[in-house]
């Protein structure tokens, strides 16, 4: 099937060349998806999807044009080629606009677990049921399950360009998601848990269900906290959210466009010596792993911050050409609807030596932050953040009472420098991962 | 027509092969344009064609949904077969005549974006770039301007024999300006969007929007850090409606209410806000970003009063949540695209204006925080706790607008804040946004008059006590 679809991409590339494009690239994908949502033991939603599409990028007169379509009929693809070439006429020329050349080989990755496809829909429904059941059985205060879902998908990606790249790969993933409400004395609190993996055998619905229930139940009775500056311990999910804020600033694109906090600081200390930040597009088992990026460059491992010292930035072919370096394989495409922009793949903080329990035990007074609200309102350019938060108060090294209705505020650079503890419990949430992190002092308002 | 009526009937018939209470199909043909400028260069001119159909069967509490890009007879019947496969009952007979429904409102598009040349659209982002740089000089480090338009044609048909054809045209424009001085970096943002064509840029001129964004970024360079603590807050009418969207809008969506995930569940007919508060969602307002003639399951749009003089009067329903209560949908079933099933969503949500002069409100409040522009927000509907970002804020000192502050976030609890609304102005200002829920983004707008809230948590890095004039309550 894929050889047929690659032919459509090749045909589009040739068509664009015949219309005057010096270089052209076709990115084609074919995906399948299944979502099962269960409620009170019954299937609430069963969603199946098939999606295909082609994105065509052309370079004509050093200008880039792009168009995409989900309709792959010949006459539509022909129109697509004409549209991409005419779009190029309205963009600004740049000598660094170019496509990558073919490479001898790509990393060989284990991305396609046949067990995901082999499992029946009934087995998958059963898994979602087990997820919901384990959450309800964890504690009688778990009152309502908002969503208990099993989700999987597979995708085939093909990439061709006029310089001779012709490559493809196939991948599959599966995951569980649950969000629920615990209630006591008329007060309701929410909890959720999520686990996505490349291996069907690694899914553990009982564990995920319990985690969500525990998160909701432990928040019952939460009150606010007076404004103060305290050490905070960030759960992996929360820490990964803050790490996500750093992603854009660690791209060469942001540096070249003067909107990176890290511009001109390679070799300098930008974080606590305990902090090492890595991006690895070829990581074993990574949700964002693929043999090549969105423009056909091999993926790989890039250490961005090592022991607190800034090492470098992520590149795609364009930003690399600007600086005369090689792409790091970070030309990331959201889908066939987008061009390859510099972005993170499997992006994480390397785990340290302390267990999360030790980090809490060694905190005389502080706040264990379990959830933040409004992370998307933080400013990745200035690094300023002020987000709503919930958590648990730490007193004499012990988690004492739940806290809600507060905000935590600061600047991400100060936060990085003030990290004084990195846990050994690295956990991934999609493409972003972090262990538990302790930060020396953060402004809390309540 | 995207798909012939005869084929639509066949598809619905196939979908109900194994039973079901309701079946529908949503066919979409969407053309998009996206243009972006950064660093003085027009970087991207993207065109998209998105074609697909979503087919749904509802049986009791179960929904089966499938979508495909393949609009051929085989493609659609195959998807319908997959949807039917979720059930195991007897065939549901449905005799369909597919009567075409007429909209309750009509909107006029003055200048269709698909008839405007790409060069002209690209000039708009260049004008914004020039204007921002002229307004701010050397301290302007970066200008990002984006233009987008969408022409979405849809056909909807269902087993009740209803058939709807519609076309939605939306245009948007946004400018973000980055200003810096020394090591301090700040950003200003301004956006406009509407169910409208290219005429949007006549009412909201790119250069004027760029100047506003540039002035905001420059102002923030001079601003002091926002205080932290609880204090009275005045939201200016021009600030937009992020608060009403988060503090009560989401909690009034019927799916969350029915699942017991909203603080407003089981409160219909009860007092949930101060007497002066009336909240309305009205997708029939002409030319707003969240306007529509039909929702995304073929129900004509209508104005819905959600809270009237403090009393909760209605929730926002789609077909599925409405049928659970044996009532009709009030036209709030929306979806991002054919790839998603419809769920209850907001359109244009606003707090009805009152009678007071906005300046009088500030004078009365004496000391607190004035929000001149709101940014994004988020809510936990179960607890009602929400936050939103203050894009432009000032201290109120002795009844006057004082110095600008930066980095403030406001946090509160929906029901508490609604009860704590003390004064309402006679103005009304809209902002636009893409509202995310269950992984689906839909265009919305929201608005508020100038409002005085007795107390909110202001999350800043400054210390309230040290700012002298700000009284902590």
Contacts between the chains, C-beta under 8 A, distances in Angstrom:
chain1	res1	chain2	res2	distance
A	39	B	61	7.1
A	42	B	61	6.4
A	42	B	62	6.6
A	43	B	62	5.3
A	43	B	86	7.1
A	44	B	61	6.2
A	44	B	62	6.3
A	44	B	63	6.8
A	45	B	62	7.5
A	45	B	63	4.8
A	45	B	64	7.6
A	45	B	65	6.6
A	45	B	341	7.0
A	46	B	62	7.3
A	46	B	63	7.4
A	46	B	64	4.7
A	46	B	65	7.1
A	46	B	86	4.7
A	47	B	64	7.8
A	47	B	65	4.5
A	47	B	66	7.1
A	47	B	341	7.0
A	48	B	65	7.5
A	48	B	66	4.6
A	48	B	82	5.3
A	48	B	83	7.8
A	49	B	66	6.8
A	49	B	67	5.2
A	49	B	68	7.8
A	49	B	339	6.5
A	50	B	67	7.3
A	50	B	68	5.0
A	50	B	69	7.0
A	50	B	70	7.4
A	50	B	79	7.7
A	51	B	52	7.7
A	51	B	67	7.6
A	51	B	68	8.0
A	51	B	69	6.0
A	51	B	339	7.1
A	52	B	69	5.3
A	53	B	69	7.1
A	64	B	43	7.8
A	64	B	44	7.6
A	65	B	45	6.2
A	66	B	44	6.8
A	66	B	45	7.2
A	66	B	46	4.8
A	66	B	47	7.5
A	67	B	46	6.8
A	67	B	47	4.3
A	67	B	48	6.9
A	67	B	49	7.7
A	68	B	46	7.4
A	68	B	47	7.7
A	68	B	48	5.0
A	68	B	49	7.2
A	69	B	48	7.2
A	69	B	49	4.1
A	69	B	50	7.7
A	69	B	51	7.7
A	70	B	49	6.9
A	70	B	50	5.2
A	70	B	51	5.5
A	70	B	52	6.2
A	70	B	69	4.4
A	71	B	49	5.9
A	71	B	51	4.3
A	71	B	69	6.7
A	71	B	71	7.8
A	72	B	69	7.8
A	76	B	49	6.6
A	80	B	49	7.1
A	83	B	47	4.8
A	84	B	47	7.5
A	86	B	118	7.1
A	87	B	45	4.1
A	87	B	46	7.0
A	87	B	47	5.9
A	87	B	118	6.6
A	88	B	45	7.4
A	89	B	118	7.9
A	89	B	119	7.8
A	90	B	35	7.6
A	90	B	42	6.3
A	90	B	45	4.8
A	90	B	118	4.9
A	90	B	119	5.5
A	90	B	121	7.9
A	90	B	122	4.3
A	91	B	41	7.7
A	91	B	42	4.8
A	91	B	43	6.6
A	91	B	44	6.9
A	91	B	45	5.2
A	91	B	122	7.7
A	92	B	40	7.9
A	92	B	41	3.8
A	92	B	42	4.9
A	92	B	43	7.1
A	94	B	41	6.9
A	143	B	260	6.8
A	144	B	259	5.9
A	144	B	260	4.4
A	144	B	261	6.5
A	146	B	259	5.7
A	146	B	261	5.3
A	181	B	260	6.6
A	181	B	261	6.1
A	181	B	382	5.3
A	188	B	260	7.9
A	188	B	263	7.7
A	188	B	382	4.9
A	188	B	383	6.3
A	189	B	382	7.2
A	189	B	383	6.6
A	190	B	261	7.8
A	190	B	380	6.0
A	190	B	382	4.7
A	190	B	383	6.9
A	224	B	457	7.7
A	227	B	228	4.9
A	227	B	229	5.1
A	227	B	463	7.6
A	227	B	464	7.1
A	256	B	39	7.8
A	257	B	38	5.8
A	257	B	39	5.3
A	257	B	142	5.9
A	258	B	141	4.9
A	258	B	142	5.5
A	258	B	178	7.3
A	258	B	180	8.0
A	259	B	141	7.3
A	259	B	142	5.3
A	259	B	178	5.4
A	259	B	185	7.7
A	261	B	185	7.6
A	337	B	48	6.0
A	337	B	50	7.8
A	339	B	44	6.8
A	339	B	46	7.3
A	373	B	378	4.9
A	373	B	379	7.6
A	373	B	380	6.4
A	373	B	385	6.8
A	373	B	386	7.3
A	373	B	387	4.9
A	373	B	411	7.8
A	374	B	376	7.0
A	374	B	377	6.2
A	374	B	378	4.3
A	374	B	387	4.1
A	374	B	388	6.9
A	374	B	389	6.7
A	374	B	409	6.7
A	376	B	376	5.8
A	376	B	378	7.2
A	377	B	375	5.6
A	377	B	376	4.5
A	377	B	377	6.9
A	377	B	378	7.5
A	377	B	387	7.2
A	377	B	388	7.0
A	377	B	389	3.6
A	377	B	409	6.7
A	379	B	187	6.2
A	381	B	178	5.7
A	381	B	185	5.8
A	381	B	187	5.4
A	382	B	184	7.8
A	382	B	185	4.5
A	382	B	186	5.8
A	382	B	187	6.5
A	383	B	185	7.8
A	384	B	406	7.5
A	384	B	407	4.9
A	386	B	226	7.7
A	386	B	389	7.4
A	386	B	407	5.7
A	386	B	408	6.6
A	386	B	409	3.6
A	386	B	459	4.5
A	386	B	460	6.5
A	386	B	461	7.6
A	387	B	387	6.6
A	387	B	409	6.6
A	387	B	459	7.7
A	388	B	378	7.2
A	388	B	385	6.6
A	388	B	386	7.4
A	388	B	387	3.6
A	388	B	409	7.1
A	388	B	411	4.8
A	388	B	459	7.5
A	390	B	385	7.8
A	404	B	383	6.9
A	404	B	385	6.3
A	405	B	385	6.0
A	405	B	411	6.5
A	405	B	413	6.7
A	405	B	457	6.6
A	406	B	411	7.2
A	406	B	457	7.2
A	406	B	459	7.7
A	407	B	228	7.7
A	407	B	387	6.7
A	407	B	409	5.3
A	407	B	411	4.9
A	407	B	457	6.2
A	407	B	459	2.6
A	408	B	459	7.2
A	409	B	228	6.9
A	409	B	407	6.5
A	409	B	409	6.8
A	409	B	459	5.0
A	409	B	460	5.9
A	409	B	461	4.9
A	410	B	461	6.0
A	443	B	228	6.1
A	443	B	459	8.0
A	443	B	460	7.8
A	443	B	461	5.0
A	445	B	228	3.7
A	445	B	229	6.0
A	445	B	411	7.9
A	445	B	457	6.0
A	445	B	458	6.8
A	445	B	459	4.4
A	445	B	460	7.0
A	446	B	457	6.2
